[in-house]
Structure formats: structure tokens, C-alpha cells
Amino acid sequence: MTAFLCLLFALLLLTLKSSKRTSNIFLSLFLIQQAAIPLDILISFGEEFRSVALNYSPNLFYFFSYGYWLEAPLLLWYVRSIIYKNYSLRATDLVLLVPFLAYLTHQWIYFYSVGSVDRVAELQTYQLQTTEEYIHWITLLREMFRVALGVVCLIELQRYRRHLRTNVYSADHDELAWLTILVTSFTLLRAWSMIVVSLMILSVLFGVTVNFGAAGLLGNYTAFLLVSLLIFYSLGHAHVHEGIDRDVDIAEPKPIAPEHRQNVLDYIEAHKPYTNTILTIDRLADQIGLPTRTLSNVINRQFNCNFYEFINGYRVNEATHLLSNHPEKTILEVMALAGFNSKATFNTFFKKKTGQTPSEFRANANKPKTLDKG
């Protein structure tokens, strides 16, 4: 089921027209590797499949296990293609393929270069307990490699989340939460596989009894669920991210020209760009005519806040004006006109700045004034 689902949607993604073409390619390749893993499990440990594969060709054995070495780098590259603009592979990214190439070399030397008769004989007499010990340690190293890349994915996502909080119009990014949950789940699944391999080593070396069947089934069904959710995410949510420059946090901040602060204030007061609910720091920088990094430095260092706080401060001011002078407009209309696209964010910032909720502010603003008779 998992293999069929992965191959079906990999084909769909490769033929789908989308602005996220690079992301779709990485995801489709990741899904193909995810399909290879259950096929390897079926051939290696499924009694019926093992017999059929052995009769068909001994070359099928271990062939699909390459998926373990490729799916982790591909998931990382997929995540990066979502969060970075115009993402392309660098030489440092390709280093992650070294374990895969080392595995191919090992398999060629110790299995595929051996005669067909010897390969069949080896497979027919295969026993977990008689497998050379170093093979188990390579398998454990493989799972550790997959977990490590999952952690790298989470670090990249946390970096992106920090950027969104500082430089983007809204902190409510449910789509990013989806991706974070999925990557976390895949990383935990890999950690579970690492535990199973560790138990396997204990079983072989020390005779510890472990129910590998139940452990394997749990991992297989979990993988099926996660793949289904990942496909749902990719089709419904991944396209919303504009991405950031890959090296956005590397350069040191440059000195700020004194006139930049006034240029920013003049433009915002004249054009009210904050009323655009999808305003980002990149768009505002283009409108003002400043590099994005320069605008970010101006806001952070001249106004002592981040872009998110800076823009929402103007939005709250706009909302107070509308609430005081346009009683015919509903709270939600005021929220939208002021530039907020989230009721929770609107209420939070409004109360933080005014000490009242929007409803309380309107009620107090519209109270009739009493004359002082003293």
C-alpha cells in the first residue's frame, strides 16, 4: 500500500504544473525512495515475496535498500526548497550522497560481483543470527544518519520560523506547523527504526528476545500514515511559502544612512502599505527602494522592534481610528481594513498597545461625554 501510494503521487507530482517545480521534483524523488523501502522489507522479510523474488532474480535482493540512504537527503532538500528562494543543490549538499555511494560500492564488491549461483546459495541459507556482525553496525549507522538529517531539517525549519516572526506580516503560519509536524514525525519514525536495529544487534550478540514482527508492522503502518499526510500537505499547503534567501543571516549588518529612517516613515505615512494583509518585508523594501537587509536593519536598530511588530503597530493605530470614527463598520471589517488577516493576532496586538480589546475600545470611544458641572 505504501509503495503504491508513493509511486502514484510521485508520478502525479512530476506531471503537475506548479510554481514549486523544484519542490515537486524533490518530493517525488523522496516518495520513490519511500516506495523502495517497503519493497526491500517485503523481499527481505516477507516469506512469500522472498520466495518469488528469489525465483525471479537474486539481483532484486538489497537493490531497493538504496532507498534508506537517499530518502533522508531528499527530505532535507525538499524542506529547503520550500523555505529558500530559488533553491538549487550546492557541492556541500551533494556530500550527503557519500554514504549512498559507499553503500553501492560495498554491495557491488560483496554481492553483485559474485556469481549468480553463489548469490542464490547465500540468500537461501540467510539467517539473521549468522549475518556478519559489521553488517548490523552499518545498518545502525544508516539509521543514525537518517535521524541526524531529520534533526537538520528541524533546525532549518526553526530558522525559517524565526525569520517569519521577525520579517513577515503574520506569525500565524499553520502551513509551516504542518511541515514541522511531518518532519518531526518522520524523524521519530527513523529513531524508532534505530531502536529496532539496536534491539536486533542485542538479539544477535546477546540472545535478547524481541518481537521484530510487531515492531516492524508498527513502523510500516506509521510510514503509510505519514506519507499520506505529506502528500496532503504538498498539494494543499506547500505553495504558500515565498521563501527566504539561503544566506539571509550570514552577512554582518551594515551602517545605516541617517536618511533611511525618514524615508521609511514618509513612505508608510503617505501610502499606508500596512493595510495590505499580505505585506512582507521584501515587498515593502521594493516599494521604498531599499535592499531588504537594509530595511530590516533600519527597523530593528532605529525603531527597536522587528518588522512584524513595526507593521502591526501601524495597523493598530489604523484600527483605533476606524473604530472611533466609523461605528457602522463591524470589528471584522475594521480588522481587514487595518491590514490584519488573523483575528487572534488583531486582538493580541490591539490589547497589548491599547490595554483594551477592540470591542471595549469601541464601546468606550462611543460613550457620550459628560459635562463637568464643577
Solvent accessible surface area in square Angstrom, and as a share of the most:
residue,aa,sasa,rsa
1,M,165,0.74
2,T,16,0.09
3,A,14,0.11
4,F,141,0.59
5,L,33,0.16
6,C,0,0.00
7,L,87,0.43
8,L,87,0.44
9,F,44,0.19
10,A,2,0.02
11,L,114,0.56
12,L,70,0.35
13,L,3,0.01
14,L,65,0.32
15,T,96,0.56
16,L,66,0.33
17,K,198,0.84
18,S,46,0.30
19,S,113,0.73
20,K,36,0.15
21,R,108,0.39
22,T,58,0.34
23,S,3,0.02
24,N,11,0.05
25,I,65,0.33
26,F,18,0.07
27,L,1,0.00
28,S,0,0.00
29,L,66,0.33
30,F,0,0.00
31,L,0,0.00
32,I,51,0.26
33,Q,11,0.05
34,Q,9,0.04
35,A,2,0.01
36,A,3,0.03
37,I,17,0.09
38,P,28,0.18
39,L,53,0.27
40,D,13,0.07
41,I,48,0.24
42,L,64,0.32
43,I,15,0.08
44,S,20,0.13
45,F,130,0.54
46,G,18,0.18
47,E,144,0.64
48,E,125,0.56
49,F,107,0.45
50,R,50,0.18
51,S,59,0.38
52,V,102,0.59
53,A,6,0.05
54,L,31,0.16
55,N,128,0.66
56,Y,173,0.66
57,S,25,0.16
58,P,18,0.11
59,N,70,0.36
60,L,50,0.25
61,F,2,0.01
62,Y,57,0.22
63,F,105,0.44
64,F,41,0.17
65,S,8,0.05
66,Y,42,0.16
67,G,0,0.00
68,Y,21,0.08
69,W,13,0.04
70,L,25,0.13
71,E,0,0.00
72,A,0,0.00
73,P,0,0.00
74,L,12,0.06
75,L,2,0.01
76,L,2,0.01
77,W,10,0.04
78,Y,2,0.01
79,V,0,0.00
80,R,29,0.10
81,S,7,0.04
82,I,0,0.00
83,I,1,0.00
84,Y,7,0.03
85,K,74,0.31
86,N,151,0.77
87,Y,15,0.06
88,S,75,0.49
89,L,67,0.33
90,R,109,0.40
91,A,81,0.63
92,T,101,0.59
93,D,3,0.01
94,L,86,0.43
95,V,93,0.53
96,L,34,0.17
97,L,44,0.22
98,V,85,0.49
99,P,35,0.22
100,F,32,0.13
101,L,99,0.49
102,A,59,0.46
103,Y,31,0.12
104,L,79,0.39
105,T,76,0.44
106,H,37,0.16
107,Q,18,0.08
108,W,158,0.56
109,I,92,0.47
110,Y,131,0.50
111,F,6,0.03
112,Y,49,0.19
113,S,64,0.41
114,V,49,0.28
115,G,43,0.42
116,S,58,0.38
117,V,122,0.70
118,D,83,0.43
119,R,28,0.10
120,V,40,0.23
121,A,48,0.37
122,E,83,0.37
123,L,4,0.02
124,Q,120,0.53
125,T,99,0.58
126,Y,74,0.28
127,Q,103,0.46
128,L,34,0.17
129,Q,114,0.51
130,T,105,0.61
131,T,29,0.17
132,E,112,0.50
133,E,89,0.40
134,Y,82,0.31
135,I,55,0.28
136,H,9,0.04
137,W,115,0.40
138,I,57,0.29
139,T,29,0.17
140,L,26,0.13
141,L,107,0.53
142,R,33,0.12
143,E,1,0.01
144,M,95,0.42
145,F,33,0.14
146,R,15,0.06
147,V,25,0.15
148,A,51,0.39
149,L,11,0.05
150,G,0,0.00
151,V,69,0.40
152,V,49,0.28
153,C,0,0.00
154,L,49,0.24
155,I,110,0.56
156,E,21,0.10
157,L,3,0.01
158,Q,86,0.38
159,R,43,0.16
160,Y,5,0.02
161,R,55,0.20
162,R,128,0.47
163,H,25,0.11
164,L,9,0.04
165,R,122,0.45
166,T,36,0.21
167,N,16,0.08
168,V,15,0.09
169,Y,41,0.16
170,S,5,0.03
171,A,44,0.34
172,D,71,0.37
173,H,33,0.15
174,D,102,0.53
175,E,42,0.19
176,L,1,0.00
177,A,36,0.28
178,W,75,0.26
179,L,0,0.00
180,T,34,0.20
181,I,113,0.57
182,L,3,0.02
183,V,1,0.00
184,T,47,0.28
185,S,28,0.18
186,F,3,0.01
187,T,11,0.07
188,L,116,0.57
189,L,24,0.12
190,R,2,0.01
191,A,25,0.19
192,W,84,0.30
193,S,31,0.20
194,M,53,0.23
195,I,85,0.43
196,V,22,0.12
197,V,10,0.06
198,S,40,0.26
199,L,54,0.27
200,M,33,0.15
201,I,10,0.05
202,L,71,0.35
203,S,19,0.12
204,V,31,0.18
205,L,65,0.32
206,F,148,0.62
207,G,59,0.56
208,V,62,0.36
209,T,134,0.78
210,V,34,0.20
211,N,107,0.55
212,F,55,0.23
213,G,48,0.46
214,A,54,0.42
215,A,14,0.11
216,G,32,0.31
217,L,101,0.50
218,L,103,0.51
219,G,13,0.12
220,N,52,0.27
221,Y,143,0.54
222,T,45,0.26
223,A,17,0.13
224,F,58,0.24
225,L,101,0.50
226,L,10,0.05
227,V,0,0.00
228,S,38,0.24
229,L,61,0.31
230,L,1,0.00
231,I,8,0.04
232,F,107,0.45
233,Y,0,0.00
234,S,14,0.09
235,L,80,0.40
236,G,38,0.37
237,H,37,0.16
238,A,6,0.05
239,H,109,0.49
240,V,66,0.38
241,H,9,0.04
242,E,86,0.39
243,G,7,0.06
244,I,7,0.03
245,D,86,0.45
246,R,46,0.17
247,D,59,0.31
248,V,29,0.16
249,D,86,0.45
250,I,121,0.61
251,A,53,0.41
252,E,139,0.62
253,P,76,0.48
254,K,147,0.62
255,P,127,0.80
256,I,30,0.15
257,A,32,0.25
258,P,124,0.78
259,E,95,0.43
260,H,36,0.16
261,R,92,0.33
262,Q,94,0.42
263,N,65,0.33
264,V,0,0.00
265,L,29,0.14
266,D,71,0.37
267,Y,45,0.17
268,I,0,0.00
269,E,118,0.53
270,A,76,0.59
271,H,116,0.52
272,K,88,0.37
273,P,13,0.08
274,Y,13,0.05
275,T,47,0.27
276,N,59,0.30
277,T,41,0.24
278,I,90,0.45
279,L,1,0.00
280,T,11,0.06
281,I,2,0.01
282,D,35,0.18
283,R,85,0.31
284,L,0,0.00
285,A,1,0.00
286,D,113,0.59
287,Q,81,0.36
288,I,32,0.16
289,G,61,0.59
290,L,22,0.11
291,P,86,0.54
292,T,49,0.28
293,R,81,0.30
294,T,34,0.20
295,L,0,0.00
296,S,20,0.13
297,N,18,0.09
298,V,0,0.00
299,I,0,0.00
300,N,58,0.30
301,R,116,0.42
302,Q,74,0.33
303,F,40,0.17
304,N,131,0.67
305,C,33,0.20
306,N,34,0.17
307,F,2,0.01
308,Y,26,0.10
309,E,65,0.29
310,F,14,0.06
311,I,1,0.00
312,N,1,0.00
313,G,17,0.16
314,Y,43,0.17
315,R,3,0.01
316,V,1,0.00
317,N,76,0.39
318,E,24,0.11
319,A,0,0.00
320,T,28,0.16
321,H,96,0.43
322,L,16,0.08
323,L,0,0.00
324,S,46,0.30
325,N,84,0.43
326,H,60,0.27
327,P,86,0.54
328,E,120,0.54
329,K,55,0.23
330,T,75,0.44
331,I,42,0.21
332,L,100,0.50
333,E,83,0.37
334,V,0,0.00
335,M,24,0.11
336,A,51,0.40
337,L,85,0.43
338,A,0,0.00
339,G,0,0.00
340,F,5,0.02
341,N,76,0.39
342,S,19,0.12
343,K,116,0.49
344,A,68,0.52
345,T,12,0.07
346,F,1,0.00
347,N,53,0.27
348,T,86,0.50
349,F,26,0.11
350,F,0,0.00
351,K,105,0.45
352,K,155,0.66
353,K,107,0.46
354,T,41,0.24
355,G,55,0.53
356,Q,45,0.20
357,T,42,0.24
358,P,3,0.02
359,S,67,0.43
360,E,87,0.39
361,F,38,0.16
362,R,38,0.14
363,A,58,0.45
364,N,69,0.35
365,A,37,0.29
366,N,73,0.37
367,K,123,0.52
368,P,120,0.76
369,K,173,0.73
370,T,128,0.74
371,L,161,0.80
372,D,136,0.70
373,K,196,0.83
374,G,110,1.06
